[in-house]
């Protein structure tokens, strides 16, 4: 009877223990669920805050891209050395090289202009020099013509003198020849008739006739022949 009574007591104790266990498990389950929910609630604002941050960063990146695009669109396209250059696509070294090339081209252009100016000045100077040469040649031709004309006139005048002396008596012509200028006398003698001249020489003084004959033979002037003969060769006055 004692064992029979203990069994229900044990069963009741087991059932009570089991009930306590279940109650404890349920309580722990509610606590875990509440803490989990609170943790999720605490973490959710961070997520909600993170999402606007990503959106703001995306919007800022889009705005920066738009600003850069607007800046590049507003940035003017330049011309360097006659070539179209986009500064947004060219590096600084390339732009510097193009600028140096442009400066070099300007220097070459200025040098070419300077050379062209010098060439023009040289051509102008050459033209003036040629004009001067032509003027000198024209003047030389005029002088030659005037000289030839003068020589011809002198020859005509000399011919007239020769004709006059040849018609004179030898004694009269001899007196004139002795006092005539030596160079003029030599020119007259050269074109006179030899027979007429020999008659005149026969009437001249010996010193004058000798000097004249020597000048005719050597082709010298009578002044040189007279000086070479010396004062002793001249006739003495009163002898």
LOKOLGU-754504 format. One record per residue (C-alpha): x, y, z. Coordinates in Angstrom, 3 decimals. Each point is the difference from the previous one (the first is absolute). Layout:
        x        y        z
        X        Y        Z
...
//
This chain:
        x        y        z
    0.000    0.000    0.000
    2.897    2.278    0.652
    1.477   -0.506   -3.472
   -3.351    0.538   -1.573
   -0.323    3.338    1.703
    3.531    1.100   -0.913
   -0.538   -0.401   -3.733
   -2.621    2.681   -0.280
    2.180    2.287    2.052
    2.955   -0.581   -2.316
   -2.152    0.534   -3.045
   -1.314    3.221    1.417
    3.526    1.114    0.797
    1.202   -0.823   -3.494
   -2.938    1.780   -1.540
    0.646    3.018    2.200
    3.663    0.019   -0.912
   -0.876   -0.285   -3.641
   -2.435    2.868    0.351
    2.658    2.099    1.681
    2.392   -0.804   -2.802
   -2.511    0.998   -2.616
   -0.799    3.190    1.843
    3.679    0.821    0.257
    0.515   -0.695   -3.684
   -2.940    2.182   -0.963
    1.285    2.786    2.191
    3.470   -0.222   -1.507
   -1.524   -0.045   -3.467
   -1.901    3.242    0.658
    3.107    1.654    1.412
    2.088   -1.020   -3.007
   -2.699    1.188   -2.384
   -0.254    3.348    1.783
    3.753    0.563    0.018
    0.233   -0.994   -3.618
   -2.787    2.366   -0.909
    1.640    2.809    1.995
    3.339   -0.680   -1.602
   -1.556    0.067   -3.415
   -1.814    3.178    0.937
    3.298    1.559    1.070
    1.784   -1.132   -3.139
   -2.765    1.069   -2.404
    0.560    3.791    0.361
    3.619   -0.529   -0.949
   -1.067   -1.807   -3.112
   -2.549    2.642   -0.726
    2.676    2.625    0.521
    2.477   -1.869   -2.167
   -2.352   -0.154   -2.903
   -0.465    3.782   -0.222
    3.815    0.345    0.286
    0.524   -2.233   -3.040
   -2.664    1.869   -1.858
    1.571    3.339    0.931
    3.435   -1.229   -1.103
   -1.456   -1.164   -3.310
   -1.750    3.338   -0.446
    3.206    1.889    0.844
    1.967   -2.086   -2.497
   -2.608    0.699   -2.661
    0.108    3.712    0.843
    3.817    0.031   -0.209
   -0.129   -1.784   -3.332
   -2.532    2.549   -1.238
    2.178    2.868    1.250
    3.083   -1.462   -1.683
   -1.961   -0.544   -3.171
   -1.324    3.549    0.135
    3.509    1.313    0.687
    1.474   -1.944   -2.865
   -2.870    1.111   -2.196
    0.498    3.631    1.001
    3.789   -0.201   -0.370
    0.755    1.551   -3.425
    1.818   -1.871   -2.676
    3.171    1.862   -0.996
    2.110    0.251   -3.119
    3.761   -0.438    0.264
    2.111    0.427   -3.091
   -3.103   -0.141   -2.165
   -1.116   -3.359    1.501
   -3.148   -0.591    2.024
    0.940   -1.019    3.570
   -2.333   -1.196    2.757
    1.657    0.862    3.349
   -2.065   -2.647    1.809
    1.523   -2.726   -2.162
    3.567    1.290   -0.307
    2.673   -0.268    2.625
    2.036    2.955    1.188
    3.119   -1.285   -1.717
   -1.805   -0.244   -3.324
   -1.379    3.520    0.389
    3.450    1.322    0.912
    1.486   -1.726   -3.050
   -2.655    1.485   -2.268
    0.603    3.451    1.480
    3.752   -0.308   -0.614
   -0.671   -1.101   -3.557
   -2.279    2.989   -0.489
    2.686    2.361    1.339
    2.606   -1.619   -2.250
   -2.289    0.412   -2.976
   -0.490    3.683    0.829
    3.785    0.449    0.243
    0.503   -1.658   -3.385
   -2.720    2.185   -1.496
    1.662    3.163    1.337
    3.391   -1.169   -1.289
   -1.493   -0.697   -3.417
   -1.501    3.488   -0.077
    3.376    1.485    0.986
    1.765   -1.943   -2.762
   -2.597    1.106   -2.529
    0.513    3.630    1.075
    3.783   -0.345   -0.324
   -0.392   -1.560   -3.417
   -2.244    2.868   -1.059
    2.571    2.532    1.262
    2.802   -1.805   -1.847
   -2.029   -0.031   -3.199
   -0.720    3.721    0.386
    3.702    0.734    0.623
    0.977   -2.159   -2.972
   -2.510    1.840   -2.161
    1.389    3.392    1.093
    3.547   -1.210   -0.628
   -0.949   -1.208   -3.470
   -1.614    3.359   -0.719
    3.195    1.734    1.150
    2.104   -2.262   -2.216
   -2.271    0.750   -2.945
    0.318    3.728    0.701
    3.807   -0.270    0.146
    0.064   -1.957   -3.247
   -2.220    2.586   -1.621
    2.276    2.761    1.306
    3.064   -1.870   -1.253
   -1.563   -0.371   -3.423
   -0.819    3.702   -0.009
    3.589    0.841    0.962
    1.319   -2.260   -2.735
   -2.264    1.608   -2.539
    1.033    3.461    1.158
    3.669   -1.008   -0.035
   -0.282   -1.498   -3.463
   -1.783    3.081   -1.191
    2.658    2.209    1.538
    2.791   -2.085   -1.476
   -1.634    0.183   -3.361
   -0.319    3.758    0.298
    3.626    0.229    1.114
    1.071   -2.097   -2.954
   -1.950    2.258   -2.304
    1.581    3.098    1.546
    3.426   -1.617   -0.136
   -0.552   -0.855   -3.640
   -0.797    3.604   -0.702
    3.234    1.109    1.714
    2.011   -2.538   -1.976
   -1.493    1.220   -3.235
    0.788    3.576    0.966
    3.644   -0.766    0.942
    0.499   -2.007   -3.160
   -1.056    2.972   -2.108
    2.409    2.333    1.805
    3.607    0.544   -0.987
    2.395   -2.394    1.808
    1.908    2.849    1.681
   -3.179    1.540    1.443
   -1.305   -3.376    1.142
    3.401   -0.787    1.589
   -0.131    3.159    2.138
   -3.481   -0.962    1.232
    1.008   -3.619    0.700
    2.914    1.159    2.163
   -2.338    1.855    2.415
   -3.020   -2.310   -0.270
   -0.983   -2.224    2.936
    1.976   -3.239   -0.357
   -2.915   -2.423    0.326
   -2.121    1.894   -2.513
    2.980    0.247   -2.347
    0.536   -3.764    0.198
   -3.646   -0.692   -0.890
    0.227    2.372   -2.965
    3.226   -1.520   -1.240
   -1.454   -3.532    0.120
   -2.679    0.796   -2.581
    1.928    2.441   -2.201
    1.252   -0.824   -3.442
    3.588   -1.340    0.411
    1.321    2.156   -2.854
   -1.499    3.159    1.501
    1.309   -0.935    3.429
    3.528   -0.641   -1.216
    0.119    3.486   -1.529
   -1.159    1.536    3.288
    2.576   -1.993    2.010
    2.713    1.363   -2.264
   -0.930    3.534    1.045
   -0.193   -0.757    3.746
    2.872    0.394    2.482
    2.168   -3.045    0.412
   -0.993   -0.632    3.645
   -3.720    0.329   -0.703
    0.212   -2.161   -3.118
    1.994   -2.650    1.909
   -2.480   -0.141    2.898
   -2.929   -0.190   -2.404
    1.617   -2.767   -2.029
    0.803   -2.000    3.160
   -3.584    0.354    1.264
   -1.395   -1.164   -3.333
    2.313   -3.016   -0.042
   -0.664   -1.093    3.621
   -3.618    1.087    0.250
    0.750    2.164    3.075
   -1.124    3.504    0.685
    2.267    2.844   -0.917
    0.078    1.200    3.635
    1.633   -3.265    1.109
    2.505    0.139   -2.835
    0.948    3.596    0.750
    0.510   -0.767    3.696
    2.100   -3.066   -0.862
    2.228    2.052   -2.283
    0.826    2.480    2.799
    0.709    3.678   -0.027
    3.334   -0.459   -1.828
   -1.793   -1.240   -3.101
   -2.023    3.203   -0.304
    1.350    2.740   -2.305
    2.015    2.728    1.771
   -1.215    3.548   -0.434
    2.541    2.304   -1.605
    2.057   -2.795   -1.582
//
